[in-house]
Amino acid sequence: IWPREGNLLLSESRARAVAGALAEKLQRPADAFAVAGLGPDRPVAANSTPDGRARNRRIEVLIEAGKTQ
């Protein structure tokens, strides 16, 4: 298991990659997406098992209807 700082960097990198893919696919500027890497701060499962760690490697996308920049 990585140290907290490494997990945060990896989480942020994953979030930026997803935002970049969405921006390209939806033809929107990259800054139209708010990105946050939460690393180990919001697990959905225990990190003590391989299955739990796999479940915690996730991306969550929140779409706010009607919100403009």
Secondary structure, DSSP 8 states (H G I E B T S, - for coil): ---HHHHHHHHHHHHHHHHHHHHHHHT--GGGS-----GGGS-SS-TTSHHHHHHHS-------TT---
